[in-house]
């Protein structure tokens, strides 16, 4: 039990690389996830030749489409999420 307590009491090691890069990556991943969910719920983004039932591969297509939209930066959502995370994390912005 003491070993667990001493491990939990330690400060985690610093992140390797620039932490703002990690925030930007996570913001883009969140935008892609949200967009993929919107596509899933709306029933768009994936042709379903099975007469309305979802095929096993529809989710892959939706995710690829969502990743593409998020990577393009055209919606501005990832940038807004990124700036919000920067301010909450105490960074001055970049």
ROLOMAR-328365 format. One record per residue (C-alpha): residue number from 1; residue in one letter; chain; x, y, z. Coordinates in nm, 4 decimals, padded with zeros to 6 digits, always signed. Example, Ala and Ser with C-alpha at 12.3 -4.5 7.8 and 13.67 -1.06 7.14 Angstrom:
rec k=1&r=a&c=A&u=+01.2300&v=-00.4500&w=+00.7800 $
rec k=2&r=s&c=A&u=+01.3670&v=-00.1060&w=+00.7140 $
//
This chain:
rec k=1&r=x&c=A&u=+00.0000&v=+00.0000&w=+00.0000 $
rec k=2&r=x&c=A&u=+00.2870&v=+00.2362&w=+00.0791 $
rec k=3&r=x&c=A&u=+00.4349&v=+00.1845&w=-00.2683 $
rec k=4&r=x&c=A&u=+00.1061&v=+00.2890&w=-00.4277 $
rec k=5&r=x&c=A&u=+00.0804&v=+00.5980&w=-00.2085 $
rec k=6&r=x&c=A&u=+00.4352&v=+00.7078&w=-00.2837 $
rec k=7&r=x&c=A&u=+00.3791&v=+00.6589&w=-00.6566 $
rec k=8&r=x&c=A&u=+00.0536&v=+00.8536&w=-00.6520 $
rec k=9&r=x&c=A&u=+00.2126&v=+01.1341&w=-00.4535 $
rec k=10&r=x&c=A&u=+00.4747&v=+01.2032&w=-00.7192 $
rec k=11&r=x&c=A&u=+00.4519&v=+01.4818&w=-00.9709 $
rec k=12&r=x&c=A&u=+00.4089&v=+01.3387&w=-01.3207 $
rec k=13&r=x&c=A&u=+00.7035&v=+01.3888&w=-01.5558 $
rec k=14&r=x&c=A&u=+00.6789&v=+01.6844&w=-01.7941 $
rec k=15&r=x&c=A&u=+00.5398&v=+01.6218&w=-02.1399 $
rec k=16&r=x&c=A&u=+00.7956&v=+01.5733&w=-02.4117 $
rec k=17&r=x&c=A&u=+00.7891&v=+01.8361&w=-02.6807 $
rec k=18&r=x&c=A&u=+00.5760&v=+02.1471&w=-02.6887 $
rec k=19&r=x&c=A&u=+00.2583&v=+02.1037&w=-02.4810 $
rec k=20&r=x&c=A&u=+00.0744&v=+02.3431&w=-02.7104 $
rec k=21&r=x&c=A&u=+00.1284&v=+02.0965&w=-02.9961 $
rec k=22&r=x&c=A&u=-00.0482&v=+01.8335&w=-02.7868 $
rec k=23&r=x&c=A&u=-00.3363&v=+02.0721&w=-02.7191 $
rec k=24&r=x&c=A&u=-00.3726&v=+02.1511&w=-03.0902 $
rec k=25&r=x&c=A&u=-00.3705&v=+01.7808&w=-03.1792 $
rec k=26&r=x&c=A&u=-00.6339&v=+01.7035&w=-02.9160 $
rec k=27&r=x&c=A&u=-00.8512&v=+01.9950&w=-03.0282 $
rec k=28&r=x&c=A&u=-00.8432&v=+01.8664&w=-03.3857 $
rec k=29&r=x&c=A&u=-00.9222&v=+01.5123&w=-03.2686 $
rec k=30&r=x&c=A&u=-01.2201&v=+01.6432&w=-03.0712 $
rec k=31&r=x&c=A&u=-01.3501&v=+01.8322&w=-03.3745 $
rec k=32&r=x&c=A&u=-01.3184&v=+01.5177&w=-03.5874 $
rec k=33&r=x&c=A&u=-01.5005&v=+01.3113&w=-03.3248 $
rec k=34&r=x&c=A&u=-01.7843&v=+01.5633&w=-03.3000 $
rec k=35&r=x&c=A&u=-01.8193&v=+01.5848&w=-03.6769 $
rec k=36&r=x&c=A&u=-01.8205&v=+01.2040&w=-03.7117 $
rec k=37&r=x&c=A&u=-02.0985&v=+01.1849&w=-03.4522 $
rec k=38&r=x&c=A&u=-02.2992&v=+01.4487&w=-03.6385 $
rec k=39&r=x&c=A&u=-02.2636&v=+01.2460&w=-03.9579 $
rec k=40&r=x&c=A&u=-02.3691&v=+00.9278&w=-03.7778 $
rec k=41&r=x&c=A&u=-02.6744&v=+01.0795&w=-03.6130 $
rec k=42&r=x&c=A&u=-02.7874&v=+01.2584&w=-03.9282 $
rec k=43&r=x&c=A&u=-02.7488&v=+00.9434&w=-04.1369 $
rec k=44&r=x&c=A&u=-02.5308&v=+01.1208&w=-04.3919 $
rec k=45&r=x&c=A&u=-02.1742&v=+01.0732&w=-04.4966 $
rec k=46&r=x&c=A&u=-02.1923&v=+00.7031&w=-04.5643 $
rec k=47&r=x&c=A&u=-02.3836&v=+00.5298&w=-04.8397 $
rec k=48&r=x&c=A&u=-02.5509&v=+00.2201&w=-04.7071 $
rec k=49&r=x&c=A&u=-02.6213&v=-00.0347&w=-04.9812 $
rec k=50&r=x&c=A&u=-02.7910&v=-00.2651&w=-04.7314 $
rec k=51&r=x&c=A&u=-03.1197&v=-00.0791&w=-04.7407 $
rec k=52&r=x&c=A&u=-03.0754&v=+00.1483&w=-04.4435 $
rec k=53&r=x&c=A&u=-02.8826&v=-00.0702&w=-04.2048 $
rec k=54&r=x&c=A&u=-02.5304&v=+00.0371&w=-04.1234 $
rec k=55&r=x&c=A&u=-02.2537&v=-00.1707&w=-04.2746 $
rec k=56&r=x&c=A&u=-01.9431&v=-00.2582&w=-04.0784 $
rec k=57&r=x&c=A&u=-01.7389&v=-00.0063&w=-04.2736 $
rec k=58&r=x&c=A&u=-01.9665&v=+00.2993&w=-04.2626 $
rec k=59&r=x&c=A&u=-01.8015&v=+00.4203&w=-03.9423 $
rec k=60&r=x&c=A&u=-01.4586&v=+00.4116&w=-04.1080 $
rec k=61&r=x&c=A&u=-01.5837&v=+00.6283&w=-04.3941 $
rec k=62&r=x&c=A&u=-01.7494&v=+00.8738&w=-04.1557 $
rec k=63&r=x&c=A&u=-01.4320&v=+00.8977&w=-03.9475 $
rec k=64&r=x&c=A&u=-01.2165&v=+00.9561&w=-04.2564 $
rec k=65&r=x&c=A&u=-01.4536&v=+01.2301&w=-04.3723 $
rec k=66&r=x&c=A&u=-01.4539&v=+01.3876&w=-04.0266 $
rec k=67&r=x&c=A&u=-01.0740&v=+01.3724&w=-04.0026 $
rec k=68&r=x&c=A&u=-01.0482&v=+01.5423&w=-04.3412 $
rec k=69&r=x&c=A&u=-01.2829&v=+01.8237&w=-04.2397 $
rec k=70&r=x&c=A&u=-01.1020&v=+01.8757&w=-03.9085 $
rec k=71&r=x&c=A&u=-00.7601&v=+01.8765&w=-04.0771 $
rec k=72&r=x&c=A&u=-00.8744&v=+02.1377&w=-04.3292 $
rec k=73&r=x&c=A&u=-00.9413&v=+02.3900&w=-04.0535 $
rec k=74&r=x&c=A&u=-01.2327&v=+02.5342&w=-04.2501 $
rec k=75&r=x&c=A&u=-01.4868&v=+02.5177&w=-03.9690 $
rec k=76&r=x&c=A&u=-01.2671&v=+02.6903&w=-03.7123 $
rec k=77&r=x&c=A&u=-01.3980&v=+02.4633&w=-03.4374 $
rec k=78&r=x&c=A&u=-01.0619&v=+02.3028&w=-03.3582 $
rec k=79&r=x&c=A&u=-00.9006&v=+02.6464&w=-03.3402 $
rec k=80&r=x&c=A&u=-01.1687&v=+02.7697&w=-03.0984 $
rec k=81&r=x&c=A&u=-01.1273&v=+02.4584&w=-02.8829 $
rec k=82&r=x&c=A&u=-00.7490&v=+02.4991&w=-02.8949 $
rec k=83&r=x&c=A&u=-00.7615&v=+02.8626&w=-02.7829 $
rec k=84&r=x&c=A&u=-01.0010&v=+02.7726&w=-02.5024 $
rec k=85&r=x&c=A&u=-00.7723&v=+02.4928&w=-02.3820 $
rec k=86&r=x&c=A&u=-00.4717&v=+02.7271&w=-02.4027 $
rec k=87&r=x&c=A&u=-00.6360&v=+02.9831&w=-02.1789 $
rec k=88&r=x&c=A&u=-00.7542&v=+02.7188&w=-01.9313 $
rec k=89&r=x&c=A&u=-00.4059&v=+02.5672&w=-01.9195 $
rec k=90&r=x&c=A&u=-00.2523&v=+02.9083&w=-01.8531 $
rec k=91&r=x&c=A&u=-00.0656&v=+02.9525&w=-02.1811 $
rec k=92&r=x&c=A&u=-00.0481&v=+03.2954&w=-02.3401 $
rec k=93&r=x&c=A&u=-00.1528&v=+03.1699&w=-02.6851 $
rec k=94&r=x&c=A&u=+00.0209&v=+03.1226&w=-03.0166 $
//
